[in-house]
Each structure stands twice: as C-alpha cells, then as structure tokens.
C-alpha cells in the first residue's frame, strides 16, 4: 500500500507541479493581454489617423463648399445689385432731340426749359457727339448703327439750332403739325399784305444793296416772332405758338429770298 501510495503521491506531486506550471503559463497568458494591451491602446490613434486621412477630402470639400457658397451667392446677387445703376445709356436711345444734348439743354424742352438755345454751346456739344458717333470710328458690324445715330444727331442739331424748325418740332411733340402747307395757311390780311409788299420789293430791286432796308425790317420781325414764341411756349399757349410759328415761317422765307437774290430772278415765297 505504501509503495503504491508513493508513486501515486509522486504522481500527485507531478500533477501538482504540472498544475503549477499550467497555472503559471495561464497566469502568463492571462497577463500577456495586459502587455499587448498597450499596443492595442496605440491602435486607435492609427485608426484616427486613418480616419483623418479618409475624412480629409470630405472635410476639405465641406470647407470648400462653405467658402465658395458666399462667392456663389455674391455672384448670383451681383446682377441684381448692378442692374439699378446700369446705364444705360449706352443702351438707352434718346426719345427727343433735346436728349441728345444734356450739357447745352439740361432742362429739356419748354415749358420746363427755355425756348431759346445757345447755338454756340449746342454746336460744341454737337461736334463732340459726332466725334464719337462717326461711322469711320466703329467696326464694320457696328457701322450701320453708327450711321443711323449720326443721322439722328445731325437732324437734332439742324432742328434745334433753327428757331422756326425748333418751334415746329415742339408743336409736333404735342400732335400739332404746322410744317404742313395746309395747316400753315392763315387768314390774316395784314400779314398777307406785308408778305406781298416784300415780294414786290425783292423783284423790283436792281441791286442787292437796295434790299438792305427790307433785310433790317425783316430781321426785326423775326426777333419779335421768336420772343413771342418764347412767351407762348413758357405759358403753354399752343394756339398762340401755332399762329406765331406761321408768321415766323413767312419771315424766314423773305430772309432766304433776300439772300438768294439775283437780277431778274423771280421771287417765290413759300408759306
């Protein structure tokens, strides 16, 4: 029994030794995760770095979108903010002859502005306009438009520089056509008598110097008619302006007949 127990005891001791060794190995293996836990704790930064590198394009894109959004909004709002101050003018077409000359005729036509015109100032501005609108200064594709603009500028200057044409133009803006021969006829015996006498005097003149008294009287009549037109347009008296415009037309025709006088040439006074 004793001999059998000893080996058994030895076996138990061996078993115990084995258990101890197993326990040690188990404890070592159990403690090894704690040792390896340190590297595993360093893993999250690697993952974080990887996540950062992975997320960088998205965050950059977000950063770009957030920084570009105000620019896109700014560019989208740019036309609306610039539209009130756009000119125009480069694109605006003058509606009346007066709008071509804002420097010499800033107040516009009567009654807001005067009927009289500073012809020298008007001519200076006219030359400036023609210098910019001359067709030779524009490319071929813009020449037709430049020619049309230049023609309008010429017509505006020709009309506004003449008191008679200016008065007729102002009345035409109000729907009254006194440039037509039918509407220009008057039944004023005194006016018709003065016109006939002037015609006879021009025809009977043997020399041009004989017409100087008539030239002086006719110039006074023109000045009187222009002053009366100034008053009528200032007071917005259209009927009075029409009557005086017809009278001025006769005086202008007499002046032109005197300037074009030739010996033996018949006189034709247009009305």
C-alpha positions in Angstrom: 0.0 0.0 0.0 2.7 2.4 0.9 4.7 1.6 -2.1 1.7 2.1 -4.2 0.9 5.3 -2.5 4.3 6.8 -3.0 4.2 6.6 -6.7 0.8 7.9 -6.5 2.0 10.7 -4.3 4.7 11.4 -6.7 2.2 11.4 -9.4 0.2 13.8 -7.5 3.2 16.0 -6.9 3.9 15.8 -10.5 0.4 16.6 -11.2 0.6 19.5 -8.8 3.8 20.6 -10.4 2.1 20.3 -13.8 -0.8 22.3 -12.4 1.6 24.9 -11.1 3.3 25.1 -14.4 -0.1 25.3 -16.1 -1.2 27.9 -13.7 2.0 29.8 -14.3 1.5 29.6 -18.1 -2.1 30.5 -17.6 -1.1 33.5 -15.5 1.5 34.5 -18.0 -1.0 34.1 -20.8 -3.6 36.0 -18.8 -1.1 38.7 -18.1 0.1 38.8 -21.7 -3.1 40.6 -22.9 -2.3 43.4 -20.5 1.2 43.6 -22.0 -0.3 43.6 -25.5 -3.0 46.0 -24.5 -0.5 48.8 -24.6 0.0 48.4 -28.4 -3.7 47.9 -28.8 -4.2 51.2 -27.0 -2.0 52.8 -29.6 -4.1 51.4 -32.4 -6.9 54.0 -32.0 -4.6 56.8 -33.0 -3.7 54.9 -36.1 -7.3 54.4 -36.8 -7.9 58.0 -36.0 -5.1 59.0 -38.4 -6.6 56.7 -41.0 -10.0 58.2 -40.4 -8.5 61.6 -40.6 -6.8 60.8 -43.9 -10.0 59.2 -45.1 -12.2 62.1 -44.0 -9.8 64.8 -45.1 -11.3 65.0 -48.7 -14.8 65.2 -47.3 -13.9 67.9 -44.8 -11.9 69.7 -47.4 -14.9 69.5 -49.7 -17.1 70.8 -46.9 -14.6 73.6 -46.3 -14.6 74.5 -50.0 -18.3 74.4 -50.2 -18.7 76.6 -47.2 -16.1 79.1 -48.5 -17.5 79.0 -52.1 -21.1 79.4 -51.1 -20.8 83.1 -50.2 -19.0 83.6 -53.5 -21.7 81.9 -55.5 -24.3 83.9 -53.6 -22.4 87.0 -54.2 -22.1 86.4 -57.9 -25.7 85.5 -58.1 -26.7 88.7 -56.4 -24.3 90.8 -58.5 -26.6 91.4 -61.5 -29.4 92.4 -59.2 -27.2 94.9 -57.3 -25.7 96.3 -60.6 -28.9 96.5 -62.5 -30.2 99.7 -60.9 -27.0 101.5 -61.8 -26.6 100.1 -65.3 -26.9 102.7 -67.9 -28.0 102.7 -69.7 -27.1 104.8 -71.5 -25.0 103.1 -73.6 -28.2 101.3 -74.5 -30.8 104.0 -73.9 -32.0 105.6 -77.1 -32.9 109.3 -76.9 -36.6 109.9 -77.4 -36.4 113.6 -78.3 -33.8 115.9 -80.0 -33.3 117.5 -76.6 -32.0 114.3 -75.0 -29.0 114.3 -77.4 -27.7 117.5 -75.8 -27.8 117.2 -72.0 -25.0 119.7 -71.5 -26.3 122.6 -73.5 -30.0 121.8 -72.9 -30.1 120.2 -69.4 -33.7 121.3 -68.7 -35.1 119.8 -71.8 -37.9 121.3 -73.9 -40.3 124.0 -72.7 -42.2 124.6 -70.5 -39.6 123.0 -68.2 -36.7 124.5 -70.2 -36.4 127.7 -72.2 -37.4 128.0 -75.9 -34.2 129.9 -76.7 -31.0 128.0 -77.4 -27.3 128.9 -77.1 -26.3 127.9 -80.6 -22.6 128.0 -79.9 -22.8 125.7 -76.9 -25.1 123.5 -78.9 -22.6 123.3 -81.7 -19.8 122.4 -79.4 -21.7 119.5 -78.0 -22.8 118.5 -81.5 -19.2 118.3 -82.6 -18.3 116.2 -79.6 -21.2 113.8 -80.3 -20.3 113.5 -83.9 -16.7 112.8 -83.0 -17.8 109.7 -81.0 -20.6 108.6 -83.3 -18.8 108.9 -86.7 -19.2 105.7 -88.6 -15.5 105.5 -89.6 -14.6 105.1 -85.9 -16.7 102.0 -85.4 -16.0 98.3 -86.6 -17.8 97.1 -89.7 -20.5 95.3 -87.8 -21.4 98.5 -86.0 -21.3 100.9 -88.9 -24.9 100.7 -89.8 -25.9 101.6 -86.3 -23.3 104.3 -86.1 -24.6 105.8 -89.3 -28.2 105.8 -88.0 -27.1 107.5 -84.8 -25.0 110.1 -86.7 -28.0 110.9 -88.9 -30.2 111.4 -85.8 -27.6 113.7 -84.2 -27.4 115.8 -87.4 -31.2 116.1 -87.6 -31.4 117.0 -83.9 -28.8 119.8 -84.3 -30.3 121.1 -87.5 -33.8 121.3 -85.9 -32.8 122.8 -82.5 -30.4 125.4 -84.0 -33.2 126.9 -86.1 -36.0 128.8 -84.1 -38.5 128.0 -86.8 -37.7 124.3 -87.0 -37.5 124.2 -83.2 -41.0 125.7 -82.8 -42.4 123.3 -85.4 -40.8 120.4 -83.7 -42.1 121.3 -80.3 -45.6 121.6 -81.6 -45.2 118.3 -83.4 -44.4 116.7 -80.0 -47.9 117.9 -78.9 -49.5 116.5 -82.0 -49.7 119.8 -83.9 -48.3 119.8 -87.5 -47.7 123.4 -88.6 -45.0 122.4 -91.1 -47.7 121.2 -93.5 -48.7 123.8 -96.1 -52.4 123.2 -95.4 -52.1 124.0 -91.7 -49.7 126.9 -92.3 -52.3 129.0 -94.2 -53.6 131.9 -92.3 -56.4 134.4 -92.9 -54.6 137.5 -91.6 -54.9 140.3 -94.1 -52.2 142.4 -92.5 -49.7 139.5 -92.6 -50.6 138.7 -96.2 -50.2 142.4 -97.2 -46.7 142.6 -95.7 -45.6 139.4 -97.5 -46.9 140.7 -100.9 -45.1 144.0 -100.4 -41.9 142.3 -99.5 -42.1 140.1 -102.6 -42.6 143.1 -104.9 -39.7 144.9 -103.3 -37.4 142.0 -103.9 -38.5 141.6 -107.5 -38.1 145.3 -108.3 -34.7 145.6 -106.8 -32.0 146.4 -109.4 -29.1 145.8 -107.0 -28.7 143.8 -103.8 -27.9 146.9 -101.8 -31.5 148.1 -102.4 -32.7 145.3 -100.2 -30.8 146.3 -97.1 -33.8 148.2 -95.6 -36.1 145.3 -96.2 -33.5 142.9 -94.7 -33.3 145.0 -91.5 -37.1 145.3 -91.2 -37.5 141.5 -91.7 -34.8 140.8 -89.1 -36.8 142.8 -86.6 -39.9 140.8 -87.4 -38.1 137.6 -86.9 -36.8 138.7 -83.5 -40.4 139.7 -82.5 -41.8 136.3 -83.5 -39.1 134.4 -81.6 -39.8 136.4 -78.5 -43.5 135.8 -78.9 -42.8 132.0 -79.3 -40.7 132.1 -76.1 -43.7 133.6 -74.3 -46.2 131.2 -75.8 -44.2 128.0 -75.0 -43.4 129.2 -71.5 -47.1 129.7 -70.8 -48.0 126.6 -72.7 -50.1 128.6 -75.1 -50.2 126.2 -78.0 -52.7 128.2 -80.2 -50.6 131.3 -79.9 -47.5 129.3 -80.6 -49.1 128.0 -83.8 -50.1 131.4 -85.1 -46.6 132.9 -84.4 -44.9 129.9 -85.9 -46.7 130.5 -89.2 -45.7 134.2 -89.1 -42.1 133.3 -88.4 -42.2 130.9 -91.4 -43.0 133.8 -93.7 -40.2 136.0 -92.3 -37.7 133.2 -92.8 -38.8 132.8 -96.4 -38.4 136.5 -97.0 -34.9 136.4 -95.5 -33.9 133.4 -97.7 -35.3 135.2 -100.8 -33.2 138.3 -100.0 -30.1 136.1 -99.5 -30.7 134.3 -102.8 -31.5 137.4 -104.8 -30.3 137.6 -108.4 -31.1 140.3 -111.0 -34.2 139.2 -112.9 -34.8 136.1 -110.8 -38.4 135.6 -109.9 -39.3 135.5 -106.2 -41.2 132.6 -104.8 -42.2 133.0 -101.2 -43.2 129.7 -99.7 -45.5 129.6 -96.8 
